[in-house]
């Protein structure tokens, strides 16, 4: 069954006037400053569209009317398809979903607790656990397998994610041939080129560089994805004070211009290509020049970007659930909760990085993944809000119970007791004596146990053998890991 998300959009850090001010500034940036495109094909496509292209400097400028006309060709709704239809997600305005974090270069071993380089086996294990977890709705390729040859990374990452989960898989690409190989592999799994167009089970993430630059290889990945009918994220990650203005408003104006330039290019390549407005706003610690993901300012800007995305009626790729903490401690808890809750309440549609990451997205932890699933569940409960109607107001039940009675045996209580409140799996709500008898376990210990239980007991329908055989014929070096 297709999941349509939960209605959201209650938190508004920007007024309508402020949204329009940022919009107008972004239009001026794109018309008067422009953006650099280090790719000949893209320059030609944008010139054909009617943009002003300086081939010597590679700077492209676009008039506001042409920009708005072009980005309106992008679909307002994207369906992210899973291998199993029950995991199909409809991404549209004011509905919120969560995804794990992607491409960490370190992982914390579930058995030893040691920080180490990731392996392909970790991709399989992480994706199997995500397949089980209710509040992580799709898969972001979680880690980079350090010992895998660069030319083989892309297919190995996508294959082992798809083979260990039936949820949609989204990820970045590192090799130009790898992009085409992944598309070829996905077409085999989907049942053919046209079948993949109808139900794309993967999404490519392409990064735009701040300030205002498109890199050659990432642009080529956009062409490959658009031609194959695969959704694309054009992710921008400006850092206030370093690669964007220090003020949040200034960063938002630049980020908005960058995100719209990505939508513009993809619609110039192929009108109607499904594309996400990609927002990864961050700040710098001006005391150390360190890059900060888990700041409260990032949460505020992601919430503001949700309003901007809604203004253009585009699907949104947002960011949340990040912490600079090196382990799953109190800092991780409060930074992740705040940065996930704020964009969710603002109506951010797909909040990536919201589960599993520590150390500012450099390190992945299965324990943290399980804990973050719970944080996401609480955030979604907040998004759901309070349902007020004749039945939930419960007048007849109150009348039946009367003064001095109790509600425990009332049919109304039975009807609502399973879904009115959120029930955590990791958080301990028992009294002290019971907690003490049970071993005085911390949240991390309980999360470790739950992750082990999922890996031992959860079963994922694998890719059909005939498809795996076809894939291995084309890619004999592929590492097939079943968690």
C-alpha positions as CSV (number, residue, x, y, z in Angstrom):
1,X,0.0,0.0,0.0
2,X,1.4,3.4,-1.0
3,X,2.2,5.6,2.0
4,X,1.1,9.2,1.7
5,X,2.9,10.6,4.7
6,X,1.5,12.7,7.5
7,X,0.1,16.2,6.9
8,X,2.5,18.8,8.2
9,X,3.4,22.5,7.8
10,X,2.5,24.1,11.1
11,X,5.8,25.8,12.1
12,X,6.6,28.9,10.0
13,X,9.9,30.6,10.7
14,X,9.3,33.0,7.8
15,X,6.4,35.3,7.1
16,X,4.9,35.4,3.6
17,X,6.6,38.8,3.0
18,X,10.0,37.3,4.0
19,X,9.5,34.3,1.7
20,X,8.9,36.7,-1.1
21,X,12.0,38.8,-0.2
22,X,14.2,35.7,-0.3
23,X,12.6,34.7,-3.6
24,X,13.2,38.1,-5.2
25,X,16.8,38.1,-4.0
26,X,17.4,34.7,-5.5
27,X,16.0,35.8,-8.8
28,X,18.4,38.7,-8.8
29,X,21.3,36.4,-8.0
30,X,20.5,34.1,-11.0
31,X,19.9,37.1,-13.3
32,X,22.7,39.4,-12.3
33,X,25.4,37.1,-10.8
34,X,24.6,33.8,-12.4
35,X,26.0,30.3,-11.8
36,X,29.0,28.5,-13.2
37,X,28.5,25.3,-15.1
38,X,31.6,23.3,-15.8
39,X,30.0,21.1,-18.5
40,X,29.8,21.8,-22.2
41,X,26.6,19.8,-22.8
42,X,24.9,21.6,-20.0
43,X,26.0,25.0,-21.3
44,X,24.6,24.1,-24.7
45,X,21.3,23.0,-23.3
46,X,20.9,26.1,-21.2
47,X,21.8,28.3,-24.2
48,X,19.2,26.5,-26.3
49,X,16.7,27.2,-23.5
50,X,17.3,30.9,-23.8
51,X,19.7,31.5,-20.9
52,X,22.6,33.9,-21.3
53,X,25.7,31.7,-21.5
54,X,29.3,33.0,-21.4
55,X,31.3,30.1,-22.7
56,X,34.6,31.5,-21.7
57,X,33.8,32.0,-18.0
58,X,31.2,29.2,-18.1
59,X,28.7,31.5,-16.2
60,X,25.0,31.2,-17.0
61,X,22.5,33.8,-16.2
62,X,18.7,33.4,-16.5
63,X,15.9,36.0,-16.6
64,X,13.2,35.5,-13.9
65,X,10.3,34.8,-16.4
66,X,12.3,32.1,-18.1
67,X,13.3,30.6,-14.8
68,X,9.8,30.4,-13.4
69,X,8.4,29.1,-16.7
70,X,11.0,26.3,-16.8
71,X,10.8,25.1,-13.2
72,X,7.1,24.9,-13.4
73,X,7.7,21.9,-15.7
74,X,9.0,19.9,-12.8
75,X,6.4,17.6,-11.2
76,X,5.0,18.8,-7.9
77,X,4.7,15.2,-6.7
78,X,7.2,12.3,-6.9
79,X,6.5,8.7,-6.1
80,X,9.5,6.9,-4.8
81,X,8.9,3.2,-5.5
82,X,10.1,0.3,-3.5
83,X,10.8,-3.2,-4.7
84,X,7.6,-4.0,-2.7
85,X,4.6,-1.8,-3.4
86,X,3.9,-1.5,0.3
87,X,7.0,0.7,0.5
88,X,6.0,3.2,-2.2
89,X,6.1,6.8,-1.0
90,X,4.2,9.8,-2.4
91,X,6.3,12.9,-1.9
92,X,4.3,16.1,-2.1
93,X,3.6,19.4,-0.3
94,X,3.1,19.3,3.5
95,X,3.7,15.6,4.0
96,X,6.7,14.4,5.9
97,X,8.9,11.3,5.6
98,X,12.3,10.4,7.2
99,X,15.3,8.7,5.7
100,X,18.6,7.6,7.3
101,X,21.9,9.4,6.7
102,X,24.2,8.6,3.8
103,X,27.8,7.9,2.9
104,X,29.5,7.9,6.2
105,X,33.2,7.1,6.0
106,X,33.4,5.4,9.4
107,X,31.1,3.0,11.3
108,X,30.8,1.8,14.9
109,X,31.0,-1.9,15.0
110,X,27.9,-3.4,16.6
111,X,29.9,-6.3,18.2
112,X,33.0,-4.5,19.5
113,X,31.8,-0.9,19.8
114,X,35.0,0.2,17.9
115,X,35.1,2.9,15.2
116,X,36.3,1.4,11.9
117,X,36.2,1.7,8.2
118,X,32.9,0.4,6.6
119,X,32.6,-2.7,4.4
120,X,30.0,-3.9,2.0
121,X,28.7,-6.1,4.7
122,X,27.8,-3.0,6.7
123,X,25.6,-1.8,3.8
124,X,23.7,-5.1,3.9
125,X,23.3,-5.1,7.7
126,X,22.2,-1.5,7.9
127,X,19.7,-1.8,5.1
128,X,18.2,-4.9,6.6
129,X,17.6,-3.1,9.9
130,X,16.2,0.0,8.1
131,X,13.8,-2.4,6.2
132,X,12.4,-3.3,9.6
133,X,12.2,0.1,11.2
134,X,8.9,1.8,10.9
135,X,9.9,5.5,11.0
136,X,12.7,5.4,8.4
137,X,10.7,5.3,5.3
138,X,13.4,4.8,2.6
139,X,17.1,4.1,2.3
140,X,19.9,6.5,1.8
141,X,23.1,4.6,0.9
142,X,24.6,4.6,4.4
143,X,28.3,4.1,4.2
144,X,31.2,4.1,1.7
145,X,32.9,0.7,1.6
146,X,36.6,1.8,2.0
147,X,38.3,-1.3,0.5
148,X,36.2,-1.4,-2.7
149,X,37.6,-0.1,-6.0
150,X,36.1,3.2,-7.0
151,X,34.9,1.8,-10.3
152,X,33.0,-0.9,-8.4
153,X,31.6,1.2,-5.5
154,X,28.4,2.4,-7.1
155,X,27.0,-0.9,-8.3
156,X,28.0,-2.7,-5.1
157,X,26.3,-0.1,-2.9
158,X,23.1,0.1,-4.8
159,X,22.9,-3.7,-5.3
160,X,23.4,-4.7,-1.7
161,X,21.0,-2.0,-0.5
162,X,18.3,-3.2,-2.9
163,X,18.9,-6.9,-2.1
164,X,18.6,-6.4,1.7
165,X,15.5,-4.1,1.7
166,X,12.4,-3.6,-0.3
167,X,12.3,0.1,0.4
168,X,13.3,2.8,-2.1
169,X,17.0,3.4,-2.4
170,X,18.6,6.8,-2.9
171,X,22.3,7.6,-3.1
172,X,25.2,9.5,-4.6
173,X,27.3,8.4,-7.5
174,X,31.1,8.4,-7.7
175,X,32.1,7.2,-11.1
176,X,30.7,8.2,-14.5
177,X,30.6,4.6,-15.8
178,X,29.2,3.6,-12.4
179,X,26.1,5.8,-13.0
180,X,25.4,3.9,-16.2
181,X,26.1,0.6,-14.5
182,X,23.7,1.3,-11.7
183,X,21.0,2.3,-14.1
184,X,21.6,-0.9,-16.1
185,X,21.4,-3.0,-12.9
186,X,18.2,-1.3,-11.8
187,X,16.6,-1.9,-15.2
188,X,17.4,-5.7,-14.8
189,X,15.8,-5.7,-11.3
190,X,12.7,-3.7,-12.5
191,X,12.2,-5.9,-15.5
192,X,13.4,-3.7,-18.3
193,X,14.1,-0.1,-19.3
194,X,10.4,0.9,-19.6
195,X,9.5,-0.8,-16.4
196,X,12.1,1.2,-14.5
197,X,10.7,4.4,-16.0
198,X,7.3,3.4,-14.7
199,X,8.5,2.4,-11.3
200,X,12.0,3.9,-10.6
201,X,13.3,2.0,-7.5
202,X,16.3,4.3,-7.2
203,X,17.1,8.0,-7.0
204,X,20.4,9.7,-7.8
205,X,21.8,12.5,-5.6
206,X,23.9,15.0,-7.4
207,X,25.7,17.8,-5.5
208,X,25.9,21.4,-6.6
209,X,28.9,23.3,-5.2
210,X,28.5,26.4,-3.1
211,X,28.8,29.2,-4.0
212,X,26.9,28.9,-7.3
213,X,28.8,26.2,-9.2
214,X,28.0,22.9,-11.0
215,X,30.8,20.4,-11.3
216,X,31.4,18.5,-14.5
217,X,30.8,14.9,-13.3
218,X,27.7,15.7,-11.3
219,X,26.1,17.3,-14.3
220,X,26.8,14.2,-16.3
221,X,25.0,12.2,-13.7
222,X,22.0,14.5,-14.1
223,X,22.0,13.7,-17.9
224,X,22.2,10.0,-17.2
225,X,19.4,10.0,-14.7
226,X,17.1,12.2,-16.7
227,X,17.5,10.1,-19.8
228,X,16.7,6.9,-17.8
229,X,13.6,8.5,-16.0
230,X,15.2,8.3,-12.6
231,X,14.4,11.0,-10.0
232,X,17.2,13.3,-9.1
233,X,18.2,15.3,-6.0
234,X,20.1,18.5,-6.7
235,X,21.7,18.9,-3.2
236,X,23.3,22.1,-2.2
237,X,25.2,22.5,1.1
238,X,26.3,26.1,1.7
239,X,28.2,26.9,4.9
240,X,27.4,30.3,6.4
241,X,30.5,32.4,6.8
242,X,32.6,30.1,4.4
243,X,30.7,29.3,1.2
244,X,27.6,31.4,1.9
245,X,26.8,34.7,3.7
246,X,27.1,34.7,7.5
247,X,23.5,35.7,7.9
248,X,20.8,33.0,7.7
249,X,18.7,35.2,5.4
250,X,21.7,35.6,3.0
251,X,22.5,31.9,3.1
252,X,18.8,31.1,2.3
253,X,18.8,33.5,-0.7
254,X,22.0,31.9,-2.1
255,X,20.8,28.3,-1.3
256,X,17.5,29.0,-3.0
257,X,19.2,30.3,-6.1
258,X,21.5,27.2,-6.2
259,X,18.6,24.8,-5.7
260,X,16.5,26.5,-8.4
261,X,19.5,26.3,-10.8
262,X,19.5,22.5,-10.4
263,X,15.8,22.3,-11.1
264,X,16.3,24.6,-14.1
265,X,19.1,22.5,-15.7
266,X,17.2,19.2,-15.3
267,X,14.1,20.6,-16.9
268,X,16.3,22.0,-19.7
269,X,17.7,18.6,-20.2
270,X,14.3,16.8,-20.2
271,X,11.1,18.6,-19.3
272,X,9.1,16.8,-16.6
273,X,12.1,15.1,-15.0
274,X,11.3,14.4,-11.4
275,X,13.7,16.5,-9.3
276,X,13.9,17.4,-5.6
277,X,14.7,20.9,-4.4
278,X,17.8,19.8,-2.3
279,X,18.5,21.8,0.9
280,X,21.4,21.1,3.2
281,X,22.0,24.4,4.9
282,X,24.8,24.4,7.5
283,X,27.0,26.8,9.5
284,X,30.6,27.1,10.5
285,X,31.9,27.3,14.0
286,X,33.7,30.7,13.6
287,X,35.9,29.9,16.6
288,X,37.5,26.9,14.8
289,X,36.3,27.1,11.2
290,X,34.8,23.7,11.8
291,X,31.8,22.6,9.7
292,X,28.6,22.1,11.9
293,X,25.7,20.0,10.8
294,X,23.8,19.6,14.1
295,X,23.2,23.3,15.0
296,X,19.9,24.8,15.9
297,X,20.4,27.3,13.0
298,X,20.5,24.4,10.5
299,X,17.1,23.3,11.9
300,X,15.7,26.8,11.5
301,X,17.0,27.1,7.9
302,X,15.6,23.7,6.9
303,X,12.3,24.7,8.3
304,X,12.5,27.9,6.2
305,X,13.5,25.9,3.1
306,X,10.3,23.9,3.6
307,X,8.4,27.2,3.1
308,X,10.4,28.1,0.1
309,X,9.9,24.7,-1.5
310,X,6.1,25.0,-0.9
311,X,6.3,28.5,-2.5
312,X,7.5,26.9,-5.8
313,X,5.4,23.8,-5.4
314,X,8.4,21.5,-5.7
315,X,9.2,18.2,-3.8
316,X,11.8,18.8,-1.1
317,X,14.9,17.0,0.1
318,X,15.6,18.4,3.5
319,X,18.1,17.6,6.3
320,X,17.6,16.8,10.0
321,X,18.7,14.4,12.8
322,X,22.3,15.5,12.7
323,X,24.7,15.7,15.7
324,X,28.3,16.6,16.1
325,X,28.5,14.2,19.1
326,X,30.9,11.3,18.6
327,X,28.7,8.8,20.5
328,X,25.0,8.3,21.3
329,X,25.0,10.6,24.4
330,X,22.8,13.4,25.6
331,X,24.2,15.8,23.0
332,X,23.3,13.4,20.2
333,X,19.8,13.2,21.7
334,X,18.9,16.8,21.9
335,X,20.7,17.9,18.7
336,X,19.0,15.2,16.7
337,X,15.6,15.8,18.2
338,X,15.6,19.5,17.6
339,X,17.0,19.3,14.0
340,X,14.5,16.6,13.1
341,X,11.4,18.2,14.7
342,X,11.7,21.7,13.3
343,X,11.7,20.8,9.6
344,X,9.1,18.1,10.2
345,X,6.7,20.6,11.8
346,X,7.4,23.1,9.0
347,X,6.3,20.6,6.3
348,X,9.7,19.4,5.0
349,X,8.9,16.4,2.8
350,X,11.8,14.1,2.8
351,X,14.2,14.6,5.8
352,X,17.4,12.8,5.0
353,X,20.3,12.2,7.4
354,X,17.7,11.7,10.2
355,X,18.9,8.3,11.4
356,X,22.2,6.6,12.2
357,X,24.7,9.4,11.9
358,X,27.1,10.7,14.5
359,X,30.2,13.0,14.3
360,X,28.5,15.5,11.9
361,X,27.6,12.7,9.4
362,X,31.1,11.2,9.3
363,X,30.2,8.0,11.3
364,X,27.3,5.5,11.1
365,X,26.0,3.6,14.1
366,X,23.4,0.8,14.1
367,X,22.6,1.6,17.7
368,X,22.0,5.2,16.8
369,X,19.9,4.1,13.9
370,X,17.5,2.3,16.2
371,X,17.4,5.3,18.6
372,X,16.8,7.8,15.8
373,X,14.0,5.7,14.5
374,X,12.3,6.4,17.9
375,X,13.1,10.1,17.7
376,X,11.5,10.2,14.2
377,X,8.5,8.4,15.6
378,X,8.1,11.1,18.2
379,X,8.5,13.8,15.7
380,X,5.9,12.3,13.5
381,X,3.5,12.1,16.5
382,X,4.1,15.8,17.0
383,X,3.4,16.4,13.3
384,X,0.1,14.5,13.6
385,X,-1.0,16.9,16.3
386,X,-4.4,16.6,18.0
387,X,-7.5,15.3,16.1
388,X,-10.6,17.2,17.3
389,X,-14.0,15.8,16.3
390,X,-17.1,14.7,18.0
391,X,-15.8,11.2,18.8
392,X,-12.4,12.4,20.1
393,X,-14.0,15.1,22.3
394,X,-15.5,12.1,24.1
395,X,-18.5,13.8,25.6
396,X,-20.7,10.7,25.8
397,X,-17.8,8.7,27.4
398,X,-17.3,11.5,30.0
399,X,-21.0,11.5,30.6
400,X,-21.1,7.7,31.1
401,X,-18.1,7.7,33.5
402,X,-19.4,10.7,35.5
403,X,-17.7,12.3,38.6
404,X,-15.4,9.9,40.5
405,X,-15.3,7.1,37.9
406,X,-12.5,5.8,35.7
407,X,-12.0,5.3,32.0
408,X,-10.0,2.1,31.9
409,X,-12.8,-0.3,30.8
410,X,-14.5,2.2,28.5
411,X,-14.8,1.2,24.8
412,X,-13.6,4.6,23.9
413,X,-10.3,3.9,25.7
414,X,-9.9,0.6,24.0
415,X,-10.6,2.2,20.6
416,X,-7.9,4.8,21.0
417,X,-5.3,3.4,23.3
418,X,-3.0,1.9,20.6
419,X,-2.7,4.9,18.3
420,X,-3.4,8.1,20.3
421,X,-0.1,8.0,22.1
422,X,3.4,7.0,20.9
423,X,4.9,3.8,22.4
424,X,8.7,3.7,22.3
425,X,10.8,0.5,22.0
426,X,14.1,1.9,23.2
427,X,13.1,4.4,25.9
428,X,12.6,2.9,29.3
429,X,9.4,3.9,31.0
430,X,9.3,1.4,33.8
431,X,9.7,2.2,37.5
432,X,13.2,2.3,39.0
433,X,12.9,-1.1,40.7
434,X,11.9,-2.9,37.5
435,X,14.6,-1.1,35.5
436,X,17.2,-2.1,38.2
437,X,16.1,-5.8,38.0
438,X,16.3,-5.8,34.2
439,X,20.0,-4.9,34.4
440,X,19.9,-1.1,34.5
441,X,20.4,-0.9,30.8
442,X,21.1,2.4,29.0
443,X,19.3,3.4,25.8
444,X,22.4,2.5,23.8
445,X,22.4,-1.0,25.3
446,X,18.8,-1.5,24.6
447,X,19.3,-0.2,21.0
448,X,22.2,-2.6,20.5
449,X,20.1,-5.5,21.7
450,X,17.2,-4.5,19.4
451,X,19.5,-4.1,16.4
452,X,20.9,-7.6,17.0
453,X,17.4,-9.0,17.3
454,X,16.4,-7.5,14.0
455,X,19.4,-8.8,12.2
456,X,18.7,-12.3,13.6
457,X,15.0,-12.5,13.0
458,X,13.9,-10.1,10.3
459,X,13.6,-11.5,6.8
460,X,13.8,-9.5,3.6
461,X,12.6,-10.9,0.2
462,X,15.7,-11.0,-1.9
463,X,16.0,-10.0,-5.6
464,X,15.0,-13.0,-7.7
465,X,17.8,-15.4,-8.5
466,X,17.4,-15.0,-12.3
467,X,17.9,-11.3,-12.0
468,X,20.9,-11.7,-9.7
469,X,22.4,-14.1,-12.2
470,X,21.9,-11.5,-15.0
471,X,23.5,-8.9,-12.8
472,X,26.5,-11.1,-12.0
473,X,27.0,-11.9,-15.7
474,X,27.5,-8.2,-16.4
475,X,29.3,-7.4,-13.2
476,X,31.2,-10.5,-12.1
477,X,33.1,-8.6,-9.5
478,X,30.0,-7.7,-7.6
479,X,30.0,-8.6,-3.9
480,X,26.6,-10.2,-3.0
481,X,26.1,-9.9,0.8
482,X,22.9,-11.1,2.5
483,X,22.6,-9.8,6.1
